[in-house]
Each structure stands twice: as structure tokens, then as C-alpha cells.
Amino acid sequence: MILFQVLAAQRADAQQFQGRCVGVSDGDTVTLLVGGRQEKVRLYGIDAPEKAQAFGQRARQYAASIVFGRQAGLERIGMDRYGRTIGKVFVDGRSLNEDMLRAGLAWHYKAYSHDADLAALEVVARQERRGIWADSSPVPPWAFRRAQRSGDRPGGLSAAGMPQNATSEVRPSQGAIFRGNTESHVFHKPGCRNFNCPKCTVAFRDRQSAITAGYRPCGVCRP
């Protein structure tokens, strides 16, 4: 979800609209029914993990637990190149944008936001190792997307979004190959008790490839 945001001037008394949440695409994109019309909203100032990344599904589920099916306030800030509203969403007076950062399930999107409050929330989540920050090497979603677009480059992803140096089936005897669990997005090294788990069907030829693909190191074998 690369954004080329065109931000409208933000008034101090910005009007807030009301709508019911009828969809949650991921941790930073929701759909509200406002005035009988569906409006897709890209949450301002944050960037959540892509669904194919570690914590991507968790971020989406967390956002859904807060807003899905509920009445929400919407403060429109601008539009992106895809026609989505860029805005702030509030549930019972609390900012969903801020809650995602507070839970450690999104990055402050500094390329498009200089909001000091959002930046501070990320710092606290990092310090307390919440969510994505419990990972030793979390991959920012913009880096993940860039890798997806890079094609067949070392350590990158193919156009299909799979690691370009991954194979569907590998054997430990093939050398230093890591296996990733497609459900938990954790990767393991040969000899780990989880190396041959049923969901460990994605293989990487080096550690950085696994991390670039959004997988995190196993806490048992510490690859």
C-alpha cells in the first residue's frame, strides 16, 4: 500500500463524521459506512505490517476487535492516489491510529507524518517490546513492499511476493537452509525441534532472506 498522499490543510476544528465499520482490510485500512456510502479509510500516520508479514494478521485482527461492526468517528485529512480517504478513526473517543501504535502493531509512518504524539507512542512501544517490537529484527512494511517490487534480486522477493531464493521443499542435508512456518511466520534452522513442522513449507537459503520476507527468528533454536 504505497501512499502518495496529498494531505489537505488540517483545521484545528476538523469536522468529525460518523459511520459504522463494515470492513477491516488490514491493520491500517478500514471501511466505514458513512451516510449510506462505503468509504475506505487509510489510517493517517501509521503503517501496519502487510498481511503476508509477521504480525500482519495479528494487526488486522486487533484493529477489527476495536472497530469492526461499531460506530466510529472519522476525521478526514486527505486522499491518496488510490482514492482512499486518509483519516483518523475514533471509537468511543479513542484514536484507532494511536491504539495500533500503542499496541506495537504499527510503525509511525514518518515519510508522511511528522506527528510528535504518534512518534512518541512508537518509542514507548519499542521500549516495552510490544507486538512487532518483540521481534529482534522487525521488517517495516515499506521495506517489505519495496522487496516485493524488486523482482529477482538477492534477498528480495519475486513479483508474486514469495522469497526469490525460496524453494517449496528442502532437506537439511542441502546445507544452511532455514524453514519458515507459513502460519506463525517464524523460521527455524536445521536441528531445531520445529524445523519439520507441518506448516514449515517455505525455505530460505540465508537468514536475511527470511527476515526480508517478514519472518522472525525462532526463539528456541535462535537461527
Secondary structure by P-SEA (a helix, b strand, c coil): ccccccccccccccbbbbbbbcccccccbbbbbcccbbbbbcccccccccccccaaaaaaaaaaaccccbbbbbbbccccccccccbbbbcccccaaaaaaaaccccccccccccaaaaaaaaaaaaaccccccccccccaaaaaaaaaccccccccccccccccccccccccccbbbbbcccccccccccccccccccccbbbccaaaaaaacccccccccc
